[in-house]
Amino acid sequence: MRSRPFRLVPVLAAVMLLLAPALAVAQDGVTDQDIAINTLLVFLGAVLVLFMQAGFAMLEVGLSRMKNAGAVMGKIVINLSITFIMFWAIGFSFAFGDGNGFMGSSGWFMDTSNTAVDFSSLAGYAVSFESTFFFQAVFAAVSLAIVFGTMLDRTKFGAYIAFGVLYIGLIYPIVAHWTWGGGWLAEDGFLDFAGSSIVHLQGALAALAGTLILGPRIGKFRDGKASAIPGHSIPLMVLGVIILWVGWMGFNPASFLNAVGSNFADVAVNTNLAAAAGVVGATIFSLIMFRTLDVSQMGNGAIAGLVAITAPCAFVDPWAAVLIGFIGGALVPPIVVGIDKLRVDDPVGALPAHGVAGIWGTLAIGLFATAERTGAREGLLLGGGGEQLWVQFYGVAATIGFTLTACLIVFAAIKLTIGLRVSEADELRGLDIAEHGMFGYPERFIEVPGAEPDSVEPVPPHTPAGAATATSPATAS
């Protein structure tokens, strides 16, 4: 006898079939049933990507200090809200609206009155317009979530809001338009299937800009050396990694925006292989560099493998996915050390896991892509010459130049106006109480009625941050 969950499948299919006439105008050779099935895949993929916000929440709270746990949760919720509103109002139009090679300029406030004209870049997909918006909006939310991982424990809550409005409303969608909106990079043949550069590299570049303007946490760098500031919960961090891993099953496979005729399961296989190889790569290099099996590095290795395969997941064979993921994970430990030497404070390892891995994954298309999968150019290492690699290179360079410059300007303006960083006293007290008037873990800091007396361990108000030690510099990531 079939289980109850399986009984829901025909019910959902029937509902989508009933709605199909309202979802889109059927194209030549495309049935209403095709549209319904495609829409269902994209919708479920968007739900998985939306759930990735829980992964970011757990990863970031696990790698932050206990006195800032509640503030991390508030930041996740407000950024997700800003994303939906700004992407609905203008971001989606800048990204996918018709305009010029640089940016879109039509269909404001998700105007569906003439989508064939206002959003011609989406006309080739047999899927409902609303599902496409939902899917792309949660992608933008992922990019914004990456930004503030480097800025934990010391950023004003208002700064999150100000930057989020400008990033989602303008910066992120302009770069998305270059490729996914039919802009100038798309015309040149640049490939990024699900966003190694568009989503992850952009988020990491904004994160770099933010932490450069913001400065390091108090106590991070002492006597010219980086001091480890361990996160308060490795279990929560690993939970976040697993949630993100699961969410990636919507991130990459559903980026076909099509189920009928697409081998999205093949993309899922490549994605999982790369993630697993990323863990192995980070584990090996953590052991070589730090003489310890650093769990935070292993987790970031998984993220790096996932980020690296996001651009080439539909363009490479499984053996190449393993190699791409392994190199992405292996890059994490040395990049963490290099960032510390540059006196850049990145509490969650966003710069190596999303930035460097994003660059590597985007360039990997030019090395390992097959002509069968791309329908055009083949990668350099497969005998296709260097043309695709060159396009990938200058696409990455353009993304770095535009996004980093724009974000540096925005963060500098925020610092000069409303302020970017909390006071030293508030940073030492913790943002939970300073910014939100409550604790994420109240029994750890204050006497709570009904709590065990010995569970209260008051923290002196002027204890230097980062006084704890760790076995390796990797723990600080």
N, C-alpha and C positions, 0 to 999 in steps of 0.2 A: 504494500500500500504506500502511495506517495505521501511524503510528509506535508504538513500544512504550508510551509513556506513555498513549496513547489506549486501548490494549488493557486498561489497568488499570481504566478507568472501569466497564465492565460487571462486572468482577470485584468491585470495591468495592460496586456496586449489589446484586449477588447476595448478598454477605456481609451487607449491611444488611437485605436482605429476609428472610434466614434468621433474623436476630436480632430482627426487628420484633416478633414476638409477645411477646418479653421486654422490649421497650423501653417500651411503654405500652399502656394499654387504649384501643382505638380508639374515637373519639367518633362520634356520629351523622354519617354522610356522610364520614367520614375512614377511609381504608383503611390497612392495614398498610404498603402501599407509600408512601403519603403520609408516614407517621410516619418511615419509613426515610430518605426523601429529605430531610425537614426536619431530622432528626437529623444527617445527613451534612453539611448546610450549616452547622449550628450548630457541629458538631465542627471542621470545617475553618476556620470563622471564629475559633474559640477558639485554634486552633493559630497562626493569623496574629497574633492579639492577643498570644499568649504570646511570639511572636518579636519583638514590639515592645520587649521587655526588652533585646534586643541593640541596638536602636536607641537606647534611653536610655543604655545603656552607652557606645556609641561617641560619642554627642553630648556626654555629660557628661565623658568622659575627654578628648575633644578640646578642651573648653573649660576643663578644669582644668590645673594645672601638672604638669609631668613627674614631679615628686617625689611626686605623689599619685595617679598612674595606677593602681597596684595596689589602693589603698584604694577607689577608685571601683568596681572590679570586685568586690571583696569585699562592698561595700555592696549592689550589685545582686543578688548571689546570696543573701545572707541575707534581704533584704527579700522576694524572691520566695518563699523557703521559709516565712517567717513568714506571708505572705499565705495560702498554701494551707492551712496548719495552722489558723490562727485563723478563716479563713472557713469551713472545714469544721466546726470545733467550735461556734462561736457566731455568727459574722458572717452567714452565709447565713440563719440563722433570724431574726436581728434584721431583716434586710433583706426577706426574702420570706415568713417565717412568719406565720401568722395571729396577731393580737394586737389592737392598737387602731390608731387613726389615726397615732400617734406612732412605734410600733415593734412589730416582731413578737415573738412569745414562744412559738414552738412548733417542733418538728422539730429539736431540738438534735443535734449530731453527724450532720447530714444523714440523719436517721431517715426511711427510706422506707416504713415500715410502714403509714402512712396519709396519703399525700401529698395526697389530695383534700381532706382536712380541715386538715392542718397547713400546706399551701401552696396554698390556694385561689386565690391571685393568679396562680399558674402553670397553673391548670387549663384555661385556654382555649387552651393551646399544644399542638399535636400533635407533641411532640418528647420524647425521653427525658429523664427527670429528671436523670440523671447528666451529660448533655451540657449541660443548662441550668446546672447547678452549675459545671461546668468553664468555661463561657463567662463567667458572672458572676464567678467567682474571678479570672480573668485581667483582667477590668475593674478589680476592686479593686486588683490588682497595679499596673496603670497609674497609678491615682490615687496610690498610695503612692510610686511611682517619681518622680512629679512633686515630691513634698514636699522631697526632699533635694537637688534640683538647686541650690537657693539656699544650701545649707548646706555646699557643698563646701570642702575644704581645711582645715577647722578643727573638725570635729565628732567627738566620741568615738564609737567604734564601738558601744559599749554603749548609747548614747543612741538610735541607729538602732533597735536591737532593742526597747527599752522603748517608744518611741513607736509603732513598727509594730504591736506587740501591741494597744495601746489603740485605735489608729486603725482597724485592720482589724476588730478585735473589736467595736467599739462605735460610734465616731464616723461613719465612712463608711457603715456599713449603716443607721444610723438615718435619715440623709438619703435614702439609696436607697429605704428603705421608704415615705417620704412620697409618692413618685411610682410607682416600679416595683413596690412591694409592696402597692399599693392603699390607701395612706395618705391623709392629709387633703388633700395637694396634688392627688393624682389625683382625688379627689372634687370638687375645685374646678375641674377641667379644665386644670390645669397640664400643659404638654407639654415633654418633653425626650426625644427619640427614642433617642439613643445616649449622652448624657451630657456635654454642654457644661458643665452646672452640676453634675450629680451626680458625675461623674468628675473633670473638669478643673478647674472652679472650686473644688471642695472641695480638690483637691490643691494648688492655688495658694494658697488661704487658709491651709492648714496650713503651706505653705512660707513665707508671710509671717509667720505667728506664730513659726515656728522661727527665722527670720533676725532678727526683732526681739528675741527673747530672747537669741539667740546673739551678735549684734553682727557688725560687718564684719570681713573679713580684715585682717590686719596690713598696713598700707601702702595700703589702698584709699582712705582719705580723709586727705589731707594739706593743711594750710593752708586748710581749709574747702572744698577742692575734691576731686572724685572723680578718682582716678588710674587709668588703664587697667591692668589686670592680664591681659594676653592669655593665652588658652588656648594649649596647646603644639602643637595639630594641627588646623588647619582641615579638611584632608582627612578625618580621622576624624569631625569634627563633621558634615560634609556627608554622609558615609556613614550616620551615625546618622539624619539627616533623611530620607534615601531609604528606609532600613529602616522608619522610623516611617510614612512615606507608604504603603509597601506594606502594612504591618500594618493600616492604616486600612481597607483593602479587606475585612478581616474585621470590624473594629470597627463600621463603620456598616451595610453591607448585611446582615450576619448578625443585626443587632439586631431584625429582624423576628421572629426565633426561628421562622421559617417560610419555606419555599421554595415550596411549592405554592400558587399563586395570588398570590404576592407579586412585585412588580417590583423585586427587589433590585438589578438592574443599573442601574435608574434612579437609585437611591441612590448607586451607585458612580460614575455619571457626575457627579452633583451634587458628590460628595466631591472628585473629581479637578479639576473646574472651580474649585471654591473654593480648593483648594491652589495651583493655578497662579495664580489671581488674587491670592492672598495673597503669593506671591513678587513679582509685578509691583508690588503696592501697597507692599511694604516696600522694594523696589529704588528706586522713584521717590522715596519720602520720605527714604530714606537719602541719595540723591543731592542732594535739596533741602537737607537739614539738615546733612550732613557733607561735601558736595562730593566724595564718594567712593562707589564701589560696594562697600559693606561686605558681604562674603560671609556673615558671621555674622548680619547683619540679614536677608539674603535667605533663609537657612535658617530663621530664626525666623519669617519671613513665611509660609513654607510651613506651619509648625506652627500658626501663628495662624489661617491660612485653614482648616486641617483642624479645629481646635478649634471655630472659629466655626460651621462647617457641621454639626457633629456633632449638635446638638440639632434643627435644622430640616431635615436632609437629606431626610427623607421627606415634608415638609410644604410644600416650596416648589418652584417651577419652576426650570429651569436658569438662566435669566437672573438670577433672584434669588440663586442660589447664587454666581454670578460676583460680584455686587455685595457679598454678605455676606463672601465670601472676601477681596475687594479691601480692604474697610474694615478687616477683621481684621488683614491684613498691614500696612496703612498706619498703624495705631495703634501698631505695635511701636516704631519709632524714637523718636517723641515720648515714649512712656511710659518707654522706657529712660532717656532724659534726665531725665524728671521723677522717676523713682525714685532716680537718682543725686543729684539735688538734695535729696531727702528723706533722704539719707545711709542708704539701704537698700541692702545689698550683695546683688546677685542675679547670680551668675556666669554662669548659663546663659540668662537671660532668661525664666524660668518665669512671672514675674508678669504681664508683658504677653502672652506667647504662650498661656498657659493660663488666667490669671485674667481679664484685661480682655477677651480674645477670647472666653472662656467666657461672660462676662456679655453681651457683644454678641450672640453667637450665640443665646443663650436668649431675649433680648428680640426678636431679629429674627423669631421666630415670630409675635409679635404684630403685626409690620409686614407680612410678606410671605406668610404662610400662605394657602393656597387652601382653600376649603370642600370642594372635591372631594377634596383630599388628607387633610385632617384629619377629614372626615366631620362637621364641626360648624362652629366659628367660622372666620371669615375674618379676615385681617390688616387692620390699620387703613388701610394704603396701598392696599389693594384694595377698599376700601369697606365693610369689615366692622365698623367702629366700634372702640372702644378697649377692649372687654371682655377680649379675649384678651391684649392688651398689659398690662392691669392685673394679670391673674392671673400672667403671666410676671414682672412687676416684683416683686410681693410674694413670689413663690416664690424669686426670686434674693435678695431682702432677707432672707428667713427663713434661707436657706442660709448667707449671709454671717454673720448674727448668731449662729447656733448653732455653725457650724464654727469660725469665728475665735475665739469665746469659749472653746469647749472645748479647742481646740488651744493657745491661750495658757496655759490652766490646766495642761495636761499638760506642755508644755515648761518652764513655770516650776517645776513639781514635779520634773521630771527634773534641772533645774539645781540645785535645792536638795538633792537626794538623791545620786544617783550621779554628777552632773556632766554638763554638756552639751558643754563645750568643752575641747579639749586645751590643754596648757600652751603658753605662748609659745615656749619652746624647742622643743617637739615640732612646733609649727606651722611654725617656721622650718626645722627639719630635714626636714620632710615626713612625712606620715602613713604612707607606705609602710614606712619603716624604724621609725618611732616606734610605730605600732600593730600592724604585721604582721611586722616583723623581716625584710623583704625589699624589693627594689625592683621596680617594674614595668618599669623600664629599667635593669637593673644595670650595663650597660657605660657608661652615661652618668655614673654616680656612683662606681663602684668598679672596681678593676682585676680583670678577668675573664680567667682563663687561656685563651689562644687568641684573645683579642680583639686587634684592631689597637691598638697603643700610643697612636696619636694620637686614638683614639675616646674615651679617658677624659678627661673635663673636670670635675675635682672642683669642687664648689660649696662655697664657704666657708660654714661652719655658721651664720654670723650675717649673711648677706646679706639686706638688707631685702626682704620680699616685695613684689612689685609694682614693682620698680625699673625694669622694662622699660617702654618707651613704645609708643604706638600712634598711628595716624593719626587715629583718631576715638574718641570716648567709647563708640561702639557696640561696639567690639571687646571691651570688658569684659563684655559680655553673653554 
